[in-house]
C-alpha cells in the first residue's frame, strides 16, 4: 500500500534492506516425504504433491512459519510468502487430469475451474497470514514486510515447446494475465505489503504480470510497492528467451517498480557485471538475491558456497554501491542472511540515478533513439498494405518465406521492423499473432524492436501480446474520439510500448 511504499523508500535512503533466503533449500532440510506433504487433507489425492511446496502452507504451516521466522530472526526486513507457484496455471499440473498435450484449452479449463480457483485463493491467503504471524514477534525491533511472490509459471509465452511448430504457444497472453490477476487479488486481500515478480525467464510472462498488477491497482484505487527480479541462467548474459540486461530493463521500466534486480541462476560473483549494468540503467532501486554459487550435489545445501563465501561475494556488490536490497536464493539459509545482515549493516545504499527522458526500445537487444542518434531505419517490407510481394506470401500462407523477408530487412540494416496485416481477406488478428510468434523464434529478427502497425486497435493489441520487448505502436489517433484514444493510450502504457 501507499504507506508501505513511503516507508520502504525512506528506509532505503538510510540503509540497504535485507530480503530472506531460499524456501526450497530449507524445506528440503526437513526431509518431508509424500505423506507429510499431503497431510490428512490430500491423503487420497491421485497425483504426487511432494514437489508442490506451496501446498505445505495448508498441510504443514508449522514448517513454513518456522522457516519464515528464521529469516526474520536473521535480520530480514522483507520475507517472501510461500506463493511462488500460487497461480491456477502452476497448480493445474497437480490438481487437474494430465492432457495429452498442454494447450490453451487445458489452461482455460484451469482458469474456469471453481474448485481450483478456491484452492489457489486459500493457498495465497494462508501464505500471507503465515508470514505475518512469523513477523509479529520482530516488529518491535524494526519494520518488517511481507512480499507476495509471483513466480515465472511453468509455461512461456515467447517460446514454442514444439520444434516442428515455432508459432505454437502452450498458453495465451490473456490466460497469463488472468492467472496472475487472480493471485494478486488474493495476495492483496490477504494483506500483503509488497508484490514481487521474481525469477523471470520470459519477459512476456512478466509483462502479463505487470498488466495484472495494474488491473488490480485500478480496481482497488491504490497501488502496492512492486519489485521485479529477472533470472540469467548462465554466463551468456541473456535470459532464457534471449534478452540482454538493457533490453529487459527497457521492456519493464514502464511498470515504475520500487526495485528491479536479479535472482537465482547464478551466484553473486557471476552476476557482478550484470548487476553493474542494471545499476547504471535503472532509475529505481536495485536488488539482488543470488544463489549460493553453483549447484553442488555433494554439499549440505546443494550449492557450492558456504554462507561465509556468499557473504564475501554479496559484499563485493554492496561495497561498490550497486544495490539497495540484498538477500539470497537457492542454497542460502538463515545463517547466510544473518551474515549478510551483519556484513552490510554499515554499508551505504546505492544512490538512485536520474536520467534524461529518451526513447528506449528493445527486442532481444536494446535500441535507443536519443538526441545524439543518427538516421533510424524502419523496415517496411513486412507491411501487407505497402508490399505486394509480402501481401501475396501472406495470402498464400507461405509464412516461411514471409519470415525471410523480415530477416532480410534486419540483415540490410533495419533498426526496427514494421509489421502490418491489414487485409480484408484474412483474419488480421490471428495472422499478426502467428507471424510475430514465428519471428520471435528467429534470433536475427527478434533482436530488433517491432513496430506493430494497423488501423485497427484489436490488431495492434494482438501484436503487443506477442512481444517481450518494448515495441512501437503505429498508430493511434483522435479520429474515434477522445474516450477511445485515452483507453487505447492507457493500454499501450500498460504494455510498455512507445507510440506514434
N, C-alpha and C positions, 0 to 999 in steps of 0.2 A: 504494500500500500504506500501512499504518499509519505506517511510518517517513516516507514522503513527506508524508503529511498533517501529522504533527507538525513536520517541518522547514519545510514551506511556511507553516504557521500561525505558527511562531516568526519566520520571515523577514519576514512581513507585519506583525508588530508593530514591526519595525525600519525598514522602508522600503517604498516602492512597488515591486512586482515588474513586470518587463518581459516582455510577450509578443512574438512575432515579428510580421511584417507579411504582406503578400499573397503567396500562392503563384502564383495565376494571372497576376498582373502580371509577376512575374519569369520565369515560363515563356514568356510572350509575347515577352519580350526576346531569347530565344534563337532566335526565328524558325524554330521547328521545323515542318516540313511533315508531311503524312500519312505518308510513308515513314519519316520519322525517328521518329514516334510508334509506328508498327507494329513497327519493327525486324525482325530476321530471324524472330523467333518468330511474329509475327502478319502476316507479309508477304502471306499469301494469304487473310487474313480477309475475309469477304464484306460487312462493314459498315465505314463510316468510323469511325476511332478518334481523329481529331485532337482532338476536344473531350473526350476521356476522359483528363483529367490524371492520374488515379490509376494508369493503366496505365504511365505513364512510370517509376514505381518499378521496374517489371520490365524495360522496354525501354531506358530511359536513366537508370539510377540515378546516374550521374555528374552529370547535370544537377540532379536533386533533392537529392543530397547537397551539391553546391556551393551551392545556394540555402539549405539549412539552415545550412551552415557560415557563410555570410554573415551570417545573423541572429544566430547565437551570437557571432560576432566583433563584431557591432554592439552587443552587450550584453544580448541577450535571455536572461532566466532560463528561460523556457518557450518551446519551439519545438514547433509542431504538426506531427505526422506527416502525410504526404500521403494521408489516408484519408477526405477529405470525402465522397466518393461510394463508400466501401468497403463497400457492402451488396449483397446479391443483388438487391434491388429496384432499386437505382440502376444496377447493371451489366447488368440484364436487357435494357435498351434497346440495349446494344452487343453482346450475345452470344446473344440469343435471336431467333428469327424474329418479325417485326412482326405482331401480330394486327390484325384489322380494327378492333377497339375494345379499349382497355385495360379489363380486368375483373379481379375477384378470382381467376378461374380462371387467367388469364395469370400473375398473380404467384404463385399457388400452384405452378404449373409451375416457376417460377424458384426458389422455395424448396426444391423437391424435386429440382432438377437437380444431381446429384452433381458433374458437371464444373464447373459454375458456382460451386458452393459451395467446391470445392477451389481454384479460381482466386481467389475472394474471400479465402480464408484466406491464400493465398500473398501477395496484394497487401498485406494488413494486416500480416502478419508481417514482410515485407520492408520495408515503410514504417517500422515501428518500428526495425528494425535499421539502416536507412539514417540515421535521425535520431540514433540512438545513436552511430553512427560519427562523425557530424558533431560531436556534443557532446564526444566524448572528449578532444580536444586542449585544451578550455577548462575542463575540470572542476577543474583545479588552481587556477584563479583564484577561482571561487565555484561553489556548487552549480548544476548545470544539469538541467533536467527535460524529459521528452518527454511531450507531450499527444497522446492519440489523438483525432482529430476524428470526431465523429458528426454528419454533416450532416443537413439537414432532409428529404431524399428528394425525388424529382421528383413525388410524389403527395401528396394531402392527404386526411385522414380526416374533415375538417369541412365540406368544400365539394364539391358535385356538379359534375362537368365538363359535365353535360348540362342546359342551360337548361330543357328540357322535362320534366325529372325531378329536382327538387331533393332527392329522397330517395335517389338513386343514389349509390353510392360506388365509386370505382375499385378500392379496396383495403380490406381489413378491418383492424380494430384488431389482431386476433391476428396477422395477417401482418406488420404493422409490428413488433410485439414480437419475432416470430421472426427477422426480418431484423436488427434491432438486436442481439438476443441473440447471434446467430452472430458478428457483427462484434466485439462486446465480448469474447466468448470468445477470439477470435483476437488482439485487441489485448492482452488480459491475458496470454495465452500468450507473446506476443512480448516482454513485459516493460515495458509502458507504465507511466509514473508517474502520469498524470492522465488522466481521461476528460472530454472537452469536448463537451457537447451544444450545438451552435452554429448560428447563423443561423436561428433558429426563426421560422417564419412562421405555423405552425399549432400551437397549444399541445397539441392532442390527439396530434399526432405526437410532441411532446416527452414527453408523459405515457407514451406507448408505450416511448420510450427509457428513461425512468426505471424502468418496470417491468422492462424487460430488464436494466438495471443491477442492480436488486435481486435478480433471479433468479440472476445470475452471482455476486454477492457472497455470497448464501446458499450456493450450491454450493461456492464457494471457501473459505468460512468466514472471510472477511476483506473489508475494504472498501478501495476506492481513492478518492482525492480526486475529486470531481465538480464541474466548472464548467458553468454553464448560461448561455447568451447568446441573447437574443432580438433580432429584427430589426424595425425600424419603417421601412417602405419610403417613407413620405412624411411631411409635416408635420401629418398628421391626428392624430398621437399614438396611433394604433391599429395593431395588427398587421394582416396581410393578412386574417386571419379575424376581425377586429373587436375584439380585446381592448385595453383600456387597460393602462397600466403596472401599476396596482394590481391589476386583475383577473388579469393574467398572474402577478404575484408570489403572489397568493392561490392560484392554480392549481398552482404548482410548489413552494411553500415546504416541503411535506411531504418533499421529497427531501433536505432539510437539506444543501444544497450547500456546498462550500468557498466558492464565489462565485457571484453572479448578476450579469448585466450585459447589455450590448447591443453589437452589432457590425453592420457592413455598412449598407446602405440610405442612410445619411446621414453627413455629416461631423460632427466634434465640436461645432461651433458650433450646428448644428441639433439635435443630441442633448442639448444642455445642460439644457433644462428636464426632459427625460425622465430623465436621469442624476440630477439633483437629487431628483426624486420617488423614484426607486428607492433612492437613498442614504438617504432618510428611512425608507423602508418596510422594507428588508431587514435582518434581524438576522444576516446573514453578510457576508462580504467582498463588495466590488463591483468590477466590471471594465468596461472599455470599450475596444474596438478598432474605431474608426470608419474610414470611407472617407476618402480624401484629398479631401474636398469632394464636389462633384457631378460627374457624368460630363461629360467634355470631350474629344471625339474628336480635337481639334487638339493636345492636349498629349502629351508623351512617354509618360506613364503612362496616359492615357485619362481622367484626372481633373483637376479644376480647381486643386487646391492644390499648391504646391511643398512640399518637406519642411519648410522654414522656416515656412510658413504652417500646416501641420499641427501642428508643434510648438507654435506660438502658441495654436492652438485647443485642443489637448490640455492645455496648461499651464493654461488657464483653469479646467479641471475639477480638476486636481490641486492648484492653488493654493487652491481653495475647499474642499479636504479632502473631495472626493466619491468618491475612488477608492482602491483597494488594488492593482489590477492594471491596466496600460495597455499598449496595443500598437496595431497598425494592421490595416486590412482592405484592400479593393480600392484600388489606386493607390499604396499605400505600399511602400517598398523598404527594404533595409538602411540606406541613407542616412537615411531617415526615422527608423528605430528608433534609430540612433546619436545623432541629435539629441535625440530624446525621452529616451533613456537619460541623456545628459549633462544635459538640461534639468530632469529631475525628481529627480536624484540626491540633492539636499539637501532635497527637499520631504517633509513629514510625511504618512504614510499616513492614510487615513480611520480614525477610531475606530468600531468596530462597536457600534451602539446595542443596548441591552437593552430589550425591550418586554414589557409585561404580557401574559400569555396571554389572548386573546379569540377569538371565533369570527369568522373572516373567510371569506366565501363569494364566489363570482363566477359570472357568466355571461360576457357580453362586457364587463360592467361589474362593479365591486366592490360588495359589500354586507356590512356588518359588523354583528354583533349583540353589543353591548357592555353594560356595566353602566349606561351612560347612554341606551341605546336605549329608545324607547317601544314601543308595540304593533307587532308584526310580523305582517303578514297573509299567510297561505299560501292560494293559490288552489286549491280542491279540486274544481273542476268538470271537470277533466280526469282524474277518478278514475272508472273504469268501474264500481266497486263502489258508488259513492255518488251517481252522477248518471245517472239513467235515460236522459236525452236524449243524453249523451255515449256511453253504452253502445250505444244504438241506432245512432248515427252510425258507431261503430267496427265493429259487427257488419254494417252495411250497406255498409261500405267507403267511406263518404263522408268521407275524410280531410281534404279541403279545408275542409269546414265544421267538422270536429273541431279543426283547427288554429285556426280563427277563434275557437273557444271559449277557447283558451289566450290568444289575443291580447286578447280582451275582458277577461279576468281581469287582465292586466297594465295595460290601459287604465283599469280601475276601481281600480287601486291595489295589486294583489298584489305583495308584495316577493319572493315565492318561488312557483313553480308546481309543484304536486304532480301527478305522472303515475302512474297505476295502470292496468295492463292485465290484472288477474287475472280471467280469464273462461274457463271450461272449454271453450267452443265455438270459441275462437280460439287461434292459436299465439301465446302471450303474449310469448315472447322475440322473435319476429320482428316482432310489432306494436309492442312497446316500441322496438325498433331503428328501425323505419320511421318511427314518429311523432316520435321525438326527432331523427332526421335531418331530417325536414321542418320542425320548429320551429326547428332550428339555422339554417335558411335565412331565417328571418324576424327581422330585427334588433330589432323591437319586442318580440318574445318572448325572443329569445336573450340579450338584455341582462341578464335576471334569472337568479339561480340556479335550478336544478331540484331538486326532491325526488323521488328515484326510489323509488317506493312499491310494495312487493309482499311477499307472504308466502313467495315462492319465491326462493331465492338466485340461481338461474340467470337469472331475470328482472331482478333487481337488477344483476347483473354485466353483462348485455346492455345495460342502460341506461347504466352507468358507462362503457362502451366507446364511447359516442356523444358524451360531453360534455367539451368542452375546459375548461370552468370547474370550480370547486370546488362539488360538489353536496352534497346531504344524502341519506343512505340511511335509509329508513323501511320496515323496521327490522330489527334482528337481536335474538335473544333466546337464552336458555339452554334452550329447550324441546327442541332437538335434541341437547343435551349440550354439555359444556364443550369437547370437542375440535373440534366443528363450529363453535362460537361463536368460538374462538380463530382457527381457519382463516379464517373469514369476516372477522373483525375485522382480521386481518393484510392480507387483500386490500383491504379498504376503505382502510386506511392507505396501501397502495401506489398506489391510485387517487387518493389525496389528498382523499377525501370526509369530511365530517362524518357523524355517525350518531345515530340515535335508539335 
